[in-house]
Amino acid sequence: MTNNRRRSSSPANQERTPFTQEMITGVFLQLPVKSLKRFKSLSKSCYSIINSQDFINAHLKNSANQLLVRRFHYPTGSYFSLSLMDYSDTEPAIFREIPIPFLHSLERYPRIVGSVNGLLCLDISPIHGSEFILWNISTEQYVILPRPEFKIDDFKNPIWMAATGFGYNQESDDYKLVRIVLFDCDHKPIRAEVYSWRTNSWRILDFDEKIVDFSISEGETAVHLNDGCLYWLANGIGDSVDRKYIISFDLGSETFNRINIPENSGAFCAKVLEFRNSLALVFYPAAYVHPGYGSSANEIELWVDSDYGDADDTNRYKQWVRVFRVTMDLSSAEMGCPICVHNDDEEVVVFHRVSADSVNLAFLNPDKETIKTVPICHSDYTCHFYSYVASLVPVAVYGVQAEADHEQ
């Protein structure tokens, strides 16, 4: 009897389980991040599984995409919120508001530079994209990034405007933040710098002199694609003032390229998007134009590119193919800026505003030439939409400590 008690209290017997590590890993892969955080403290083996890079990557692949909504009250600039949105064809949209643990310490409401693999890159600076935070909503961790190299208080070389982009390079397993700076003086060229999540540091980049004749709107953020590149829509300056380009940045080679876009009438706006993992461009009307007043602005076009030529060339070429052109009567609704392309049924998702009543998401089906709307909020609010996926990706590596780990 004494021997039985001694065996039952043995540490080896306490850790004995009928489940193999492969079985436990399989179960963990089906659980949400919130549950996995609790299971970390269950045992050393559970902690080791959940914290492993292989598990983090596998769990990320199992996670479903969600819609993240940033909104604030336009007339007052207050009532800022971040929410995850669920909706269906038959039910009103459901918002789950996300507490922002560091909001009280900010000078203004943060902008979202990008959302990649569960990491949100936020611009928290008052001007010129000079302060940033990386935040994982699911793990409730965030880290304040080092300040960029180009300072906004440099009176000798004042900054005119800055554009940013956030993306992921799979080959180096590195998240990178890019900042393009235009200076308020003729003699100073366009400059750029990149932050590496791996090294927690900034590095200054140089533009090729062949592609410096452009500007990107202040606060403009890049579109990140799975090809490991960032893309901005840019306006030409100087001799190219009437032209638009796409400026790309390869997160692996850390090089910039300029891409020509298809020509279109001046009645249209343009937006860079992703379509079936490829670079796409949509032309859309800024507002409804009544018949008889200038050229028609009721057309929406989607173009997709295919590469040719040398990918290492500074002026990289693209061959654009038009996927569809839809001509619709938009007199009953003003079409806003497109957000993304829904890849399953080829619907263009656009920001939609109906007179003065409400903000909607509008789903344009180019085949059926129909628009389906989902109410979001009252038109007094300004909304921005981002793709989001819950993940265990850490906000810091190589001994860089997260600024906080708040329990919501």
Residue, then its C-alpha position, 0 to 999 in steps of 0.5 A: m500500500t505504501n508502494n502504491r502511494r509512492r507510485s501515484s505521487s511520482p512526477a512521472n506518473q502525474e505527467r503520464t497521459p493517454f494523448t500523444q503530442e501530435m494529438i494535443t497539437g491537433v486539438f490546440l490547432q482548432l482552438p481560438v487564441k483566447s483559449l490557447k493563452r489559458f492552456k499555456s499555463l497547463s504544463k511545460s509541454c503545452y507551453s512549448i507546443i503553443n509557443s513554437q514557431d511551427f505551431i504559430n504558423a500552422h494555427l495562423k493558416n487555420s484562422a479565418n479572416q474577419l473584418l476590422v472596422r475603424r470608425f469615429h464621429y466625423p463632426t466632432g472627431s470623437y467616439f473613436s472605436l475599433s471593432l470586429m464585425d460579423y454580418s450576414d444577408t439576413e441579420p444586422a451587422i454585429f460589432r465586437e468593440i476592441p479595447i485599446p489599452f494604450l489609447h489614453s496615452l496618445e495625442r490623437y486616435p491611431r491610424i492603421v498602417g496595415s494588418v498582416n497575420g494578426l499584427l496591426c501596425l498603428d501610426i500614433s504620431p500627430i503628423h508625418g508618420s513618425e511614431f508607431i506601435l505594433w499590436n496583436i489584438s488577440t494576445e493583447q500585447y503591443v510594443i512601441l517601435p523606435r523612432p524613424e531616422f528622418k525626424i519631423d523637427d529637422f528645421k534644415n530639411p522640413i518634411w512635406m509629407a510621408a507615406t507608409g506601408f506594412g507587410y511580411n516577407q516570408e523568406s526572412d520571416d520578417y515584418k517590415l514597416v516602410r516610410i517614404v518621406l518627401f521634403d519641403c525643399d527642392h534640393k532634397p530628394i525623396r527618401a525612404e527607410v524601413y523598419s525590421w521586426r527581426t532587428n527592431s531597427w530602422r535602415i535608410l534606403d535610397f530611391d533610384e533617380k529614375i523613379v523619384d518624380f512622384s508624390i504619394s498623398e500624406g498618410e497614404t498606406a500601401v496595399h500588401l500582397n502575398d507576393g511580398c511587395l507593397y504597392w502605393l498609387a502615386n501622382g507624377i510631378g514635374d514633367s509627369v504631373d498628369r500621370k499616375y503610377i504604382i510604386s512598389f517595394d519588394l520586402g525581400s530585396e528592399t528595392f523600389n519599382r515604378i509601374n505604369i497603369p492603364e489609361n482611363s478617362g479623367a472622370f474616374c478615380a483609381k484604387v490599388l487592390e488585390f485580386r486572386n493574389s495578384l495586383a489589381l487596379v479598379f477605376y470607379p466614379a467619384a460621384y454620380v454624374h447626371p446625363g448631359y453633364g460631362s462624360s459618363a461616370n457610371e462605369i466601374e472597371l477592374w484590371v489585373d496585371s501579369d509580369y513580363g520583362d526583367a523583375d529586377d529592372t527599376n521601371r518594372y513593366k506590367q501587362w494589364v488585363r481588364v477583368f470586367r467593366v460594369t456600367m450601372d445606374l448609380s443615381s440611387a446611391e453614391m459609390g465610395c472608395p473600393i476596399c477589396v475584391h471578394n475572391d470567391d464570387e468576384e464581387v468588388v467590395v466598396f465603401h458605400r454611403v446613402s445620402a445622409d442616412s447611413v454608411n453601408l458596405a456595398f457588394l457589387n456583383p459584376d456578372k449580375e450587375t447588382i449591388k447588395t448593401v449591409p448597413i454599418c452605422h450612421s453617416d455622421y461616422t467615418c469608417h475604414f475597413y481592414s482584413y484581420v485574422a487572429s494569431l499568436v504572432p508575437v509583437a517583438v522578437y530577439g529579446v525586445q520586450a512588449e510594452a504591455d500585456h493587458e488582460q481585457 
